[in-house]
C-alpha cells in the first residue's frame, strides 16, 4: 500500500489517500494530465477534450 504522510511529513495520518491510490492506481496518469492542464492555465473544457 502507498505510504501515508501528512502535509507535515508525519506518517500514518492520511490513510484514506493510501487506500484511494491503491484502489484507483490505474487512474494516476489521467489525473496527472488533468492536474498539469489546469495548473498551466487550461480550462475544464481542455480537460474534457
Secondary structure, DSSP 8 states (H G I E B T S, - for coil): ----B-TTS-BTS-HHHHHHHHHTGGGHHHHHHHHHHHHTT--HHHHH-
